[in-house]
Amino acid sequence: EQVNVTPYGATVVTIITLEVFAGLWINAFIVSVICMSWVKKNSVNSNEKILLLLGCSRFCFFCFSWVYSFLSIIYPHYFYVPPTYTLIASIQSFFECSNLWVSAFLCVFYCIKIANFRNSFFTYLKVKIDRMVPWLLLWSVFYSLVIGILVCDFANKSHCNNSTSQGNFSKVSIRMEEHFLTTFFIYGFEFITSFMAVTFSALLLLFSLWRHKRNMQTNSMKDLSMDAHIKAMKSILSFFVMYSINFACLILYMVYATEKDSPVIFLIYVILYTFPSLHSLILIFSNPKLGTSMLRILACVKCKVCMR
């Protein structure tokens, strides 16, 4: 069949391609800087381990999300047939879940490392968190794998109940939309659980910051950990705001998923692909090593442009 690309579809694919290219470059930068530092120092701290896995998962997420969007918009007749849809949807779900959970673990890590509480359990976590990080990351990968398998299973069931010939494509699309509800439930569970982890981390860090500020006013002394609290709070709050917007977009997408050429769907696509890139930029400039490397690259590019 000939490809019938509408102006709406061409616009969506163009915008997504530009956002994906920016996201790939940003996360490739994070991965490359941490890997070079790992090779030079022959060691990597817990924060860098989380950032490394986060950068890798987001890089792969952008790749498969672009393939998913491109094929579903440009070649829908060949996309909603096995094994194309089943394979791409399950892999995309795996990396998306990994992206969400590793991001949530990063917020929890900042909270445990910086917040000061006299609770014995919190003190135990602060001491053991560096040893727990590899296991937590491994758990996030395993959990993401389970989600990918579930999505693959539901996609296979939807195809088994339908004829996949080109003449019955409309019936296949209708049945696929019926199974979107199950997929949305899985995505909703991912967002809610990781969102709760981010929310509790932000609240605990905010309470710890308030206690530090009160102690400083009472004792009339400076606390060097105040700056660390504020920096971590800015990072977590920015992620909290973007996470909230991302969750709202998921709800809207569930409502408007069956509508074609909808401006709401177009806006949701833009926001969903902007979120990982924007958060990665915040992480870069909140990390001294990554921020310095980024500024050096930008300075070199500026010098070359000026010389031309």
Buried (B, 14 or more C-beta within 10 A) or exposed (E): EEEEEEEBBEEBBEBBBEBBEBBBEBBBBBBEBBBEBBEEEEEBEBBBBBBBBBBBBBBBBBBBBBBBBBBBBBBBEBBBBBEBBBEBBBBBBBBBBBBBBBBBBBBBBBBBBBBBBEEEEBEEBBEEBBEBBEEBBEEBBEBBBEBBEBBBEBBBEBBEEBEBEEEEBEEBBEBBEEBBEBBBEBBBEBBEEBBEBBBBBBEBBBEBBEBBBEEEEEEEEEBEEBEBBBBBBEBBBBBBEBBEEBBEBBEBBBEBBEEEEEEEBBEBBBBBBBBBBBBBBBBBEBBEBBEEBBEEEEEEEEEEEEEE
